[in-house]
Amino acid sequence: MRAHSRLTRRLMASTLPAALLLLLPPAAGHTDPLIGKVMNSYGLPGAIDTPTAEMLPDATLGATINYSDMSRRNTLVFQALPRLTVALRYARIDSLQQNRGHIWDRSFDLRYQFLDEDTEGWRPAVAIGLQDFMGTGIYGAEYVVATKTINPRLRVSAGLGWGRLASVGSIGNLGDRPGPDENEGGKPNVDQWFRGDVAPFINATWMATDKLSLMAEYSGDNYACETGDRDNCSREAWVSDSDELKNRINLGFNYAIGQNYSIGGYVLGGKQFGLNLSVAMNPRQAAYPSGLEKAPAPVRPRVAQSADPDGWSGAWSADPTAQPAIQKALGDALAKEGQVLESMALDANRAEVRIRNNRYIQQAEAVGRTARLMTRALPPSVETLVITSSAGGVPTSSVTLRRSDVERLENSEAGQIAQASVMTSADPRPGNLVLTPELFPRFRWGLKPYVSTSMFDPDEPFRYELGAELTGEYEMTPGLILSGTIRQRVLGSTKQEAPGGMSVEEYEALDSDYDGNVPRVRSDGRMYAGNKSPTIPQLTLAWYAKPTPDVYTRVTVGLLERTFGGVSTEVLWWPSNSSLALGAELDRVRKRDFRDVFGFRDYEVTTGHVSAYYEFSNGITAQLDVGQYLAGDKGATVTLSREFANGWRVGAWVTKTDMSAEDFGEGSFDKGISVSIPLGWATGQPSMRMVGGDVRSLSRDGGSKLRVNGRLYEKVRDSQSGQMYQGWGRFWR
């Protein structure tokens, strides 16, 4: 009966936030959430320590650094939806019980604004939040908060809090609140949600000027652990010896520096001082919204039939020198636009080109510029224009246009040419397409600096490595690509380290790569770091093909990533106009040697997944992978990401497998976030280069996937209908 009660509590606690998300829509007539301008010490919209019901502008990606004598909090926050805020925090808390004198702890937050403010009445905005809702729960709290705009410069918030927000001043109790579980780090602590003492909090923010905000609040957090109050601290390992607060009143200020930065200071309980720095970026607020790329060549309307009777009649198509000349001229013009004309088919009334986009983040811009150039290069009898996008040497989708529509709609909104176009899956058969002469084989190379980082090590939270990276790609024929990367470390704080307290030499001499029942597939990753001699992270031969209009295949062999080499195979079904894609991957890989770039160790495994992808109309993509991971464990990964028309992408994933919590270690399942920002968003210059990467809470062996480059979904998606039409506004750019 006790187990049943525990399960029931978990289900009810986890269902409450989901129910609010799904069943409490915003009030009719009030579609915009209440937006906040001040980030609190936890990195979310708020006052000083306490929350508000405010949101950030939709899609905002922000970061906060908070410092006080009692803690250091570094928070990454994302406004995932207009009313849903998510945050990842990495905090240092001083502790008398730790050899290093402090604890580094990860925490996650969620906040949802389920009721809008009535600007003409008295109804406030109302939000519900989970603070540090999984793991150790150092900052664990839940709250319901209401915020009301009293006048254009004054906002007041009041709410009820549980957990840390109810350390003192309790006005009631909603059952026992279990203490943190030492053995369940990284798990949602649903048994604690909205349980135990409940206490009120209140805060007010006054905009003294357009840049300066002053805040005052009453908080129920007495910082028991940080101030050495062992009787009220939920875990002995957190106890520190900072000065005890005098009261529950906190005062602070925040000063905006430009549009994206702010600095603030505060005093907690009349005793402890702190500093808050924050930055916020929004994909929709680029430094150069229209870009700085050179304007495209204008559409060239056809001359009257009487002025060029031979061109209009199509007689030119009988001349065997016509297509080569036209193909060369068009290819040269496209090259100036950062496009590669792979092949072309041409007759009296129809022209098809296969292009590879190497410059524009949105494929629609590449298609639009190609259409303009086709009107300038083709004889007037050609009315049908087919522009086929190519990725990895295989055709993906085809956009068919009437030339007369291109001429007629050049100065209209992009939506009109979208309605006049037809998009289909590209036919993989070459037909009468003619490869551009001397295009293949193609060789490209580049030399650039690289930066490699790792985070969340309690002994050294941030490690880095700087060096030079030489990349090369040799494309023998369309779809058959030999590529590789050589890196030379120059400097950095990363070094070669063995797990389990062993020396590097001892670990290298082991006959087995197992830690008990679990093979070390990621937990010994530092054995691959800190090499002073050149390394080869990747050296592969990949073959991409398209056996049917809706099916793509890939075979990759070689050194697939720094840790594994072998063979990776993949198949993807994805009609160009479908929101759903299905795929399967099967790999046979072996673990690479730590020092010898071409050597291998004994561990060998078969891994692979079946996958489903679904793209929603609002830029959100859901992905489900089910299969076997590198450590032999079986399970599933769920990934959610949001992408914007300018190429920004922010996502999160969670993986759960059949590996036991004991074997997995702290966390019990894998999770993390990814951020990808196009370089052109900041520079204004067209570029397909991206900056960013993954942030994962732990590097564990369970739930680890192969990191092979060139997976089909990422190769194909830019030219499928979802991405194409999301960026269609740049067709005429």
KOLVOKOL-257771 format. One record per residue (C-alpha): x, y, z; residue in three letters. Coordinates in steps of 0.1 Angstrom, whole numbers, padded with zeros to 4 digits, always signed. Example, Ala and Ser with C-alpha at 12.3 -4.5 7.8 and 13.67 -1.06 7.14 Angstrom:
BEGIN
+0123-0045+0078ala+0137-0011+0071ser
END
This chain:
BEGIN
+0000+0000+0000met+0029+0023+0008arg+0044+0017-0027ala+0011+0024-0043his+0008+0057-0024ser+0043+0067-0035arg+0035+0060-0071leu+0002+0079-0069thr+0020+0109-0055arg+0046+0108-0083arg+0019+0107-0109leu-0002+0135-0094met+0028+0157-0089ala+0041+0152-0124ser+0007+0156-0139thr-0001+0189-0123leu+0023+0210-0143pro+0014+0192-0175ala-0023+0197-0169ala-0017+0234-0165leu+0003+0235-0197leu-0024+0217-0217leu-0057+0227-0201leu-0053+0263-0191leu-0051+0284-0222pro-0046+0322-0220pro-0076+0343-0216ala-0095+0353-0247ala-0084+0387-0261gly-0051+0388-0243his-0026+0370-0265thr+0007+0385-0252asp+0022+0373-0220pro+0035+0397-0194leu+0071+0405-0201ile+0097+0412-0175gly+0129+0433-0177lys+0147+0422-0146val+0165+0388-0141met+0166+0376-0105asn+0195+0358-0088ser+0182+0325-0102tyr+0184+0337-0138gly+0147+0340-0144leu+0124+0371-0146pro+0118+0382-0110gly+0129+0406-0083ala+0160+0396-0063ile+0155+0360-0050asp+0117+0356-0055thr+0100+0349-0088pro+0073+0368-0107thr+0047+0357-0132ala+0066+0375-0160glu+0081+0360-0191met+0110+0369-0214leu+0102+0379-0250pro+0095+0348-0269asp+0126+0329-0281ala+0150+0349-0259thr+0182+0331-0249leu+0198+0346-0219gly+0226+0340-0194ala+0231+0352-0158thr+0261+0353-0135ile+0252+0358-0099asn+0278+0362-0071tyr+0274+0365-0034ser+0293+0353-0003asp+0269+0324+0000met+0268+0311-0036ser+0278+0315-0072arg+0250+0308-0097arg+0255+0306-0135asn+0222+0302-0154thr+0213+0296-0190leu+0176+0305-0197val+0155+0301-0228phe+0119+0313-0235gln+0110+0281-0252ala+0074+0292-0259leu+0057+0325-0253pro+0045+0313-0219arg+0071+0286-0211leu+0105+0295-0196thr+0132+0268-0190val+0165+0272-0173ala+0197+0253-0166leu+0218+0264-0136arg+0253+0255-0125tyr+0260+0267-0090ala+0288+0267-0065arg+0278+0265-0028ile+0304+0266+0000asp+0304+0236+0022ser+0323+0227+0054leu+0318+0190+0048gln+0337+0188+0014gln+0374+0184+0010asn+0374+0210-0017arg+0354+0234+0005gly+0324+0237-0019his+0299+0218-0040ile+0291+0223-0077trp+0255+0215-0084asp+0233+0214-0116arg+0197+0224-0114ser+0168+0229-0138phe+0137+0252-0137asp+0104+0254-0155leu+0079+0283-0154arg+0046+0285-0172tyr+0023+0316-0173gln-0012+0302-0175phe-0032+0334-0170leu-0027+0367-0187asp-0029+0401-0170glu-0060+0421-0178asp-0046+0455-0185thr-0080+0471-0182glu-0091+0454-0150gly-0076+0440-0118trp-0068+0404-0129arg-0031+0397-0126pro-0009+0375-0147ala-0004+0341-0129val+0023+0316-0133ala+0034+0283-0118ile+0070+0272-0114gly+0093+0244-0105leu+0127+0254-0092gln+0155+0228-0091asp+0130+0201-0098phe+0154+0172-0102met+0186+0161-0087gly+0200+0171-0053thr+0173+0198-0048gly+0197+0223-0032ile+0175+0251-0045tyr+0143+0229-0047gly+0111+0250-0045ala+0077+0253-0062glu+0055+0283-0064tyr+0024+0299-0077val+0028+0336-0083val+0006+0365-0095ala+0020+0398-0109thr+0000+0430-0115lys+0011+0462-0132thr+0000+0490-0109ile+0011+0518-0132asn+0036+0519-0161pro+0065+0520-0137arg+0054+0498-0108leu+0047+0461-0107arg+0038+0440-0076val+0040+0403-0073ser+0027+0380-0046ala+0027+0342-0043gly+0029+0310-0023leu+0060+0290-0022gly+0071+0255-0011trp+0106+0241-0004gly+0132+0268+0000arg+0106+0295-0005leu+0089+0283+0027ala+0119+0279+0050ser+0103+0303+0074val+0069+0320+0077gly+0048+0289+0070ser+0011+0295+0069ile+0001+0258+0064gly+0013+0224+0054asn+0003+0201+0025leu+0017+0169+0039gly+0052+0156+0045asp+0079+0168+0022arg+0106+0141+0018pro+0142+0152+0021gly+0165+0149-0009pro+0175+0114-0018asp+0213+0110-0018glu+0210+0082-0044asn+0187+0098-0069glu+0208+0127-0082gly+0195+0138-0116gly+0160+0123-0111lys+0128+0144-0110pro+0121+0147-0073asn+0083+0146-0078val+0077+0134-0042asp+0086+0168-0030gln+0066+0189-0055trp+0040+0212-0038phe+0044+0193-0005arg+0054+0204+0030gly+0052+0239+0045asp+0038+0267+0023val+0047+0303+0029ala+0039+0336+0012pro+0064+0359-0006phe+0059+0394-0021ile+0080+0417-0042asn+0078+0450-0060ala+0098+0465-0089thr+0098+0502-0096trp+0113+0516-0128met+0130+0548-0115ala+0142+0556-0150thr+0140+0538-0183asp+0172+0520-0174lys+0172+0518-0136leu+0149+0495-0117ser+0147+0493-0079leu+0134+0461-0062met+0122+0452-0027ala+0109+0418-0015glu+0099+0396+0014tyr+0112+0361+0010ser+0106+0328+0028gly+0142+0316+0022asp+0164+0319+0053asn+0195+0303+0037tyr+0197+0278+0065ala+0224+0256+0049cys+0246+0285+0038glu+0245+0301+0072thr+0253+0269+0092gly+0218+0263+0106asp+0221+0225+0108arg+0187+0221+0124asp+0169+0235+0094asn+0193+0224+0066cys+0180+0194+0047ser+0214+0179+0041arg+0245+0180+0063glu+0268+0181+0032ala+0255+0216+0023trp+0263+0233+0056val+0285+0264+0054ser+0293+0292+0077asp+0282+0325+0061ser+0268+0351+0084asp+0231+0346+0093glu+0206+0370+0077leu+0191+0396+0100lys+0156+0395+0084asn+0137+0383+0054arg+0137+0417+0036ile+0159+0419+0004asn+0167+0451-0015leu+0183+0456-0049gly+0187+0475-0081phe+0191+0466-0118asn+0206+0488-0145tyr+0201+0481-0182ala+0231+0486-0205ile+0219+0488-0240gly+0192+0464-0252gln+0208+0431-0242asn+0229+0436-0211tyr+0222+0445-0174ser+0240+0447-0141ile+0225+0446-0107gly+0233+0445-0070gly+0214+0435-0039tyr+0215+0430-0002val+0199+0399+0014leu+0184+0402+0048gly+0203+0433+0056gly+0236+0413+0057lys+0247+0396+0025gln+0256+0415-0006phe+0255+0402-0041gly+0261+0411-0078leu+0241+0400-0108asn+0252+0402-0145leu+0229+0392-0173ser+0228+0391-0211val+0198+0383-0233ala+0197+0377-0270met+0167+0371-0293asn+0168+0355-0327pro+0143+0380-0340arg+0166+0409-0330gln+0196+0405-0352ala+0222+0432-0354ala+0215+0435-0392tyr+0179+0423-0396pro+0180+0425-0434ser+0215+0412-0438gly+0245+0428-0456leu+0247+0405-0485glu+0249+0419-0520lys+0216+0424-0537ala+0207+0397-0562pro+0206+0403-0599ala+0171+0415-0610pro+0148+0393-0629val+0152+0399-0667arg+0118+0400-0684pro+0118+0384-0718arg+0118+0405-0749val+0089+0407-0772ala+0084+0377-0796gln+0090+0399-0826ser+0123+0410-0812ala+0137+0374-0809asp+0116+0350-0830pro+0142+0323-0830asp+0145+0324-0792gly+0108+0322-0788trp+0103+0294-0813ser+0128+0271-0796gly+0148+0265-0827ala+0180+0272-0807trp+0175+0239-0789ser+0186+0220-0820ala+0221+0236-0817asp+0244+0211-0798pro+0265+0240-0786thr+0236+0259-0769ala+0233+0239-0737gln+0270+0238-0729pro+0273+0276-0734ala+0242+0283-0713ile+0252+0258-0686gln+0287+0275-0683lys+0273+0310-0681ala+0247+0300-0655leu+0272+0280-0635gly+0296+0310-0634asp+0268+0333-0623ala+0257+0309-0596leu+0292+0305-0583ala+0293+0342-0576lys+0262+0336-0554glu+0278+0308-0535gly+0260+0281-0553gln+0273+0251-0572val+0255+0241-0604leu+0259+0203-0603glu+0240+0194-0634ser+0214+0208-0659met+0188+0195-0683ala+0175+0219-0710leu+0150+0217-0738asp+0130+0243-0757ala+0103+0248-0730asn+0118+0234-0698arg+0150+0238-0678ala+0160+0219-0646glu+0191+0228-0626val+0205+0209-0596arg+0222+0233-0572ile+0242+0229-0540arg+0238+0258-0516asn+0271+0268-0499asn+0262+0302-0487arg+0226+0310-0475tyr+0212+0297-0442ile+0178+0295-0458gln+0175+0273-0489gln+0146+0294-0501ala+0171+0323-0506glu+0193+0301-0527ala+0163+0290-0548val+0151+0325-0553gly+0184+0338-0565arg+0187+0308-0588thr+0153+0316-0603ala+0164+0352-0610arg+0196+0341-0627leu+0177+0315-0648met+0156+0343-0663thr+0188+0360-0673arg+0205+0330-0688ala+0178+0311-0706leu+0163+0317-0740pro+0127+0331-0740pro+0110+0299-0751ser+0119+0283-0717val+0088+0287-0696glu+0091+0259-0669thr+0119+0264-0644leu+0127+0234-0621val+0152+0241-0593ile+0164+0209-0575thr+0183+0212-0543ser+0212+0188-0537ser+0227+0177-0504ala+0256+0153-0501gly+0255+0149-0538gly+0219+0135-0540val+0188+0155-0551pro+0164+0163-0523thr+0134+0184-0534ser+0124+0202-0565ser+0106+0236-0568val+0088+0241-0601thr+0080+0276-0612leu+0065+0292-0643arg+0089+0318-0657arg+0060+0342-0664ser+0052+0340-0626asp+0087+0349-0617val+0086+0379-0640glu+0052+0390-0628arg+0057+0386-0591leu+0093+0398-0586glu+0081+0429-0566asn+0053+0412-0547ser+0054+0396-0513glu+0071+0361-0512ala+0038+0344-0503gly+0025+0350-0538gln+0054+0332-0555ile+0051+0304-0529ala+0015+0299-0539gln+0025+0299-0576ala+0052+0273-0571ser+0050+0235-0567val+0073+0215-0545met+0079+0178-0549thr+0104+0151-0539ser+0133+0152-0564ala+0135+0124-0589asp+0168+0105-0582pro+0171+0094-0618arg+0195+0115-0639pro+0172+0116-0669gly+0188+0140-0694asn+0207+0159-0668leu+0242+0168-0678val+0269+0171-0652leu+0288+0204-0652thr+0322+0197-0668pro+0352+0194-0646glu+0331+0198-0615leu+0340+0163-0602phe+0362+0152-0586pro+0362+0182-0562arg+0387+0189-0534phe+0382+0215-0507arg+0403+0222-0476trp+0405+0247-0448gly+0427+0256-0419leu+0412+0273-0388lys+0415+0275-0350pro+0394+0253-0328tyr+0381+0255-0293val+0371+0224-0273ser+0355+0228-0239thr+0341+0206-0211ser+0321+0216-0181met+0305+0204-0148phe+0336+0187-0133asp+0334+0194-0096pro+0372+0197-0093asp+0376+0219-0124glu+0342+0232-0136pro+0355+0246-0169phe+0382+0231-0191arg+0393+0241-0225tyr+0417+0233-0253glu+0428+0256-0282leu+0446+0245-0313gly+0447+0244-0351ala+0423+0223-0372glu+0429+0212-0408leu+0399+0198-0427thr+0397+0183-0461gly+0370+0169-0484glu+0374+0150-0516tyr+0342+0143-0535glu+0350+0117-0562met+0315+0117-0577thr+0282+0131-0565pro+0275+0113-0532gly+0309+0096-0527leu+0329+0118-0502ile+0362+0112-0485leu+0367+0136-0456ser+0389+0141-0426gly+0401+0163-0398thr+0435+0167-0382ile+0439+0187-0350arg+0470+0200-0333gln+0467+0212-0297arg+0484+0245-0288val+0474+0251-0252leu+0446+0245-0227gly+0437+0232-0193ser+0425+0198-0204thr+0449+0169-0199lys+0449+0132-0202gln+0433+0116-0172glu+0422+0081-0163ala+0389+0073-0145pro+0387+0057-0111gly+0418+0073-0097gly+0441+0052-0118met+0472+0065-0136ser+0471+0069-0173val+0496+0040-0177glu+0476+0017-0154glu+0444+0024-0174tyr+0461+0019-0207glu+0474-0015-0196ala+0440-0028-0186leu+0428-0058-0206asp+0391-0047-0204ser+0373-0014-0209asp+0346-0023-0184tyr+0338-0007-0151asp+0320-0036-0134gly+0291-0045-0156asn+0293-0014-0178val+0318-0008-0207pro+0335+0026-0205arg+0323+0042-0237val+0323+0079-0225arg+0334+0080-0189ser+0370+0076-0200asp+0368+0104-0225gly+0396+0123-0209arg+0420+0096-0219met+0416+0110-0255tyr+0423+0146-0243ala+0455+0166-0239gly+0475+0149-0267asn+0505+0170-0277lys+0509+0151-0309ser+0484+0156-0338pro+0451+0137-0336thr+0426+0127-0362ile+0391+0131-0348pro+0375+0119-0380gln+0385+0102-0412leu+0357+0087-0433thr+0345+0076-0466leu+0307+0083-0470ala+0284+0073-0498trp+0250+0090-0500tyr+0223+0077-0524ala+0186+0081-0531lys+0171+0048-0545pro+0135+0063-0547thr+0121+0098-0546pro+0113+0096-0509asp+0141+0073-0496val+0177+0083-0488tyr+0206+0060-0477thr+0240+0065-0462arg+0270+0043-0456val+0300+0057-0437thr+0332+0038-0429val+0364+0048-0411gly+0373+0067-0380leu+0337+0079-0372leu+0346+0100-0342glu+0374+0105-0317arg+0364+0075-0296thr+0350+0049-0322phe+0356+0037-0357gly+0338+0012-0379gly+0308+0012-0402val+0276+0032-0399ser+0246+0026-0422thr+0214+0046-0424glu+0181+0048-0443val+0156+0077-0442leu+0121+0079-0456trp+0110+0115-0460trp+0087+0128-0487pro+0095+0165-0493ser+0060+0177-0484asn+0057+0155-0453ser+0060+0167-0417ser+0068+0131-0407leu+0101+0113-0414ala+0111+0078-0405leu+0146+0065-0403gly+0168+0036-0391ala+0205+0034-0384glu+0227+0003-0378leu+0264+0006-0368asp+0292-0018-0360arg+0320+0000-0342val+0351-0006-0322arg+0368+0016-0296lys+0398+0036-0308arg+0432+0037-0291asp+0439+0066-0267phe+0472+0076-0284arg+0476+0057-0317asp+0452+0076-0341val+0449+0045-0363phe+0449+0019-0335gly+0419+0002-0318phe+0412-0014-0284arg+0392-0046-0278asp+0357-0032-0271tyr+0334-0038-0300glu+0296-0033-0302val+0266-0031-0325thr+0245-0001-0320thr+0216+0015-0338gly+0181+0030-0336his+0149+0034-0354val+0138+0071-0354ser+0107+0092-0360ala+0108+0129-0367tyr+0079+0153-0368tyr+0081+0190-0377glu+0053+0212-0363phe+0043+0244-0381ser+0057+0267-0354asn+0093+0256-0359gly+0093+0229-0332ile+0107+0195-0341thr+0101+0163-0321ala+0124+0133-0325gln+0121+0098-0310leu+0150+0073-0312asp+0146+0038-0299val+0173+0012-0300gly+0206+0000-0285gln+0233+0024-0273tyr+0271+0021-0273leu+0273+0005-0239ala+0248-0022-0250gly+0219-0008-0230asp+0185-0004-0248lys+0161+0025-0245gly+0149+0056-0261ala+0158+0093-0266thr+0133+0121-0269val+0145+0154-0284thr+0126+0186-0287leu+0140+0216-0306ser+0129+0249-0318arg+0143+0266-0349glu+0137+0300-0363phe+0137+0314-0398ala+0172+0329-0394asn+0187+0295-0384gly+0188+0298-0346trp+0181+0265-0330arg+0177+0256-0293val+0168+0221-0282gly+0168+0196-0253ala+0169+0158-0251trp+0165+0131-0225val+0175+0095-0227thr+0163+0066-0206lys+0176+0030-0210thr+0174-0003-0192asp+0207+0003-0175met+0201+0003-0137ser+0205+0035-0117ala+0233+0018-0098glu+0252+0010-0130asp+0245+0044-0146phe+0256+0064-0116gly+0245+0098-0105glu+0217+0111-0127gly+0203+0077-0137ser+0195+0089-0172phe+0211+0112-0198asp+0199+0147-0205lys+0212+0179-0220gly+0205+0210-0242ile+0219+0222-0275ser+0223+0257-0288val+0232+0265-0324ser+0235+0302-0336ile+0242+0311-0372pro+0273+0333-0376leu+0255+0355-0401gly+0230+0365-0374trp+0257+0386-0357ala+0278+0396-0388thr+0250+0403-0413gly+0270+0384-0439gln+0255+0353-0455pro+0271+0322-0441ser+0261+0286-0433met+0286+0285-0404arg+0272+0279-0370met+0285+0284-0335val+0273+0266-0303gly+0272+0231-0291gly+0258+0207-0265asp+0256+0212-0228val+0250+0180-0209arg+0248+0175-0172ser+0271+0144-0170leu+0293+0123-0192ser+0280+0088-0184arg+0283+0055-0203asp+0246+0048-0203gly+0224+0062-0231gly+0255+0072-0252ser+0250+0074-0290lys+0276+0073-0318leu+0286+0108-0329arg+0289+0103-0366val+0288+0132-0390asn+0265+0136-0419gly+0234+0119-0406arg+0206+0120-0432leu+0180+0140-0414tyr+0203+0169-0409glu+0216+0166-0445lys+0181+0167-0460val+0160+0189-0438arg+0171+0224-0451asp+0155+0217-0485ser+0123+0199-0473gln+0090+0218-0472ser+0090+0227-0435gly+0123+0245-0436gln+0119+0258-0471met+0086+0275-0464tyr+0097+0287-0430gln+0124+0307-0448gly+0104+0315-0479trp+0103+0352-0469gly+0138+0354-0482arg+0130+0341-0516phe+0132+0376-0532trp+0161+0386-0509arg
END
